[in-house]
Amino acid sequence: MIINIEELQSDIKLDEEKLNEIAEGVLSDYYDEAPDFSLTLVQPERIRELNRIYRKTDSVTDVLSFEADGEFDPETGREYLGDIIICPDQAQSQAEQSGHSTDDEICLLLIHGLLHLLGYDHMDDEDKEEMWKYQNLYLDKFNVKLGRRPGEDFDF
C-alpha cells in the first residue's frame, strides 16, 4: 500500500506513522494487498471550493472522499482506491470544540474517508448506523480518543 500524502498547508503537522498504521489496518480488513490512495491536506478556502463544485454545498467541510472506481495506476499496476482530502484547520476547530486532540480528529477523518472509499455512506439512517458502527470499531482498534462519538450533533 502506498499513501501519497500531500500537504498544501503547513500549520498543522501530521503523525504520518499513525495515519499509515490506521490505513493499513482498515484496508487489510478488506484487501489481501491494500490498494493505494492519496491523502491531501488543504486550506479551508480550497475544501470549500471542492465542496461547492462536487457536493453543491458552499461551505467549509472537514473531509471529502472521491472513489476511483476500480482504477489501476498505469505505472505500477497497483489498484488505486481514490482520494481523501482533509482540512486540518477545520479538524483543529472541531477537535477544540469536542475536547480532544487535532491528531485524533485527523485520525477520525482518515477513518471516515477510508470508509467512504470502501463504499460506506451515511445518507440515510440505516447506512449511517452501519458506517458509524465500523467507524467506532476502528476508533477503538487504533486507540483514537475523542471527546465525542461520531454521530453526535455538533455545530461545526
C-alpha positions as CSV (number, residue, x, y, z in Angstrom):
1,M,0.0,0.0,0.0
2,I,1.2,3.4,-0.9
3,I,-0.3,6.5,0.6
4,N,0.6,9.7,-1.2
5,I,0.4,12.4,1.4
6,E,0.5,15.9,0.1
7,E,0.4,18.9,2.4
8,L,-0.9,22.0,0.7
9,Q,-0.8,23.8,4.0
10,S,1.9,23.7,6.8
11,D,0.5,24.9,10.1
12,I,-0.6,21.5,11.4
13,K,1.8,18.6,11.3
14,L,0.6,15.0,10.8
15,D,1.6,11.9,12.7
16,E,2.3,10.1,9.4
17,E,3.2,6.8,11.2
18,K,-0.2,6.7,12.9
19,L,-2.0,7.5,9.7
20,N,-0.2,4.8,7.9
21,E,-1.0,2.3,10.7
22,I,-4.6,3.2,10.5
23,A,-4.8,3.0,6.7
24,E,-3.0,-0.4,6.7
25,G,-5.2,-1.7,9.4
26,V,-8.5,-0.6,7.9
27,L,-7.6,-1.7,4.3
28,S,-6.2,-5.0,5.4
29,D,-9.7,-6.0,6.6
30,Y,-11.0,-5.6,3.0
31,Y,-8.0,-6.5,0.8
32,D,-5.2,-9.1,0.8
33,E,-3.0,-6.4,-0.8
34,A,-4.1,-2.9,0.3
35,P,-4.6,-0.5,-2.6
36,D,-3.0,2.9,-2.9
37,F,-4.8,6.1,-2.2
38,S,-3.9,9.8,-1.8
39,L,-4.4,12.0,1.3
40,T,-4.2,15.7,0.7
41,L,-4.4,18.4,3.3
42,V,-5.8,21.7,2.2
43,Q,-6.7,25.2,3.4
44,P,-10.3,26.0,4.2
45,E,-10.8,28.0,1.0
46,R,-9.8,25.0,-1.1
47,I,-12.0,22.5,0.6
48,R,-14.9,24.9,0.4
49,E,-14.3,25.3,-3.3
50,L,-14.2,21.5,-3.8
51,N,-17.3,21.1,-1.6
52,R,-19.1,23.7,-3.8
53,I,-18.0,22.0,-7.0
54,Y,-18.6,18.4,-6.2
55,R,-21.3,18.4,-3.5
56,K,-23.1,21.7,-4.4
57,T,-22.6,22.9,-0.8
58,D,-20.9,26.3,-0.4
59,S,-19.3,25.7,3.0
60,V,-16.0,24.6,4.6
61,T,-16.1,20.9,5.4
62,D,-13.7,18.6,7.3
63,V,-13.2,15.8,4.8
64,L,-14.1,14.8,1.2
65,S,-13.6,11.5,-0.4
66,F,-13.5,10.6,-4.1
67,E,-13.7,6.9,-5.1
68,A,-11.5,5.9,-8.0
69,D,-14.0,3.2,-9.2
70,G,-11.5,0.3,-9.7
71,E,-8.7,2.3,-11.3
72,F,-5.2,0.9,-11.6
73,D,-2.0,3.0,-11.6
74,P,-0.6,2.5,-15.1
75,E,3.0,2.9,-13.9
76,T,2.8,0.4,-11.0
77,G,-0.2,-1.8,-12.0
78,R,-1.4,-1.3,-8.4
79,E,-5.1,-0.7,-7.6
80,Y,-5.9,2.9,-6.8
81,L,-8.7,3.3,-4.2
82,G,-9.2,7.1,-4.5
83,D,-8.6,10.4,-2.9
84,I,-9.2,11.8,0.6
85,I,-9.0,15.5,1.2
86,I,-8.8,16.8,4.8
87,C,-8.9,20.4,6.0
88,P,-6.6,20.4,9.1
89,D,-7.9,23.9,10.2
90,Q,-11.5,22.6,10.3
91,A,-10.2,19.4,12.1
92,Q,-8.5,21.6,14.7
93,S,-11.6,23.7,15.2
94,Q,-13.7,20.5,15.6
95,A,-11.2,19.0,18.0
96,E,-11.1,22.1,20.2
97,Q,-15.0,22.1,20.4
98,S,-15.1,18.4,21.1
99,G,-12.3,18.3,23.7
100,H,-9.7,16.1,22.1
101,S,-6.5,16.5,20.1
102,T,-6.2,17.6,16.5
103,D,-4.3,14.4,15.8
104,D,-7.2,12.3,17.0
105,E,-9.6,14.3,14.9
106,I,-7.5,13.8,11.8
107,C,-7.4,10.1,12.5
108,L,-11.2,10.1,12.7
109,L,-11.4,11.9,9.4
110,L,-9.0,9.4,7.8
111,I,-11.1,6.5,9.0
112,H,-14.2,8.3,7.8
113,G,-12.7,9.0,4.4
114,L,-11.4,5.4,4.0
115,L,-14.9,4.0,4.8
116,H,-16.3,6.2,2.1
117,L,-13.7,4.9,-0.3
118,L,-14.7,1.4,0.7
119,G,-18.3,2.2,-0.3
120,Y,-19.9,3.1,3.1
121,D,-22.1,6.2,3.3
122,H,-24.4,7.9,5.7
123,M,-27.2,9.3,3.5
124,D,-30.0,7.5,5.4
125,D,-30.3,6.2,8.9
126,E,-29.6,2.6,8.1
127,D,-26.4,3.4,6.2
128,K,-25.4,5.8,8.8
129,E,-25.8,3.2,11.6
130,E,-23.6,0.7,9.7
131,M,-20.9,3.3,8.8
132,W,-20.8,4.6,12.4
133,K,-20.5,1.0,13.7
134,Y,-17.4,0.5,11.6
135,Q,-16.0,3.9,12.3
136,N,-16.4,3.3,16.1
137,L,-14.8,-0.1,15.7
138,Y,-11.7,1.4,14.1
139,L,-11.5,4.3,16.5
140,D,-11.4,1.8,19.3
141,K,-8.9,-0.5,17.5
142,F,-6.5,2.3,16.9
143,N,-7.0,3.9,20.3
144,V,-8.3,7.2,19.0
145,K,-9.7,9.1,21.9
146,L,-12.5,11.6,21.1
147,G,-14.4,14.0,23.3
148,R,-17.5,12.9,21.4
149,R,-18.5,9.9,19.4
150,P,-19.2,10.2,15.6
151,G,-22.8,10.9,15.0
152,E,-23.3,13.2,18.0
153,D,-24.6,16.5,16.7
154,F,-22.2,19.4,17.0
155,D,-22.4,22.8,15.2
156,F,-19.2,22.9,13.2
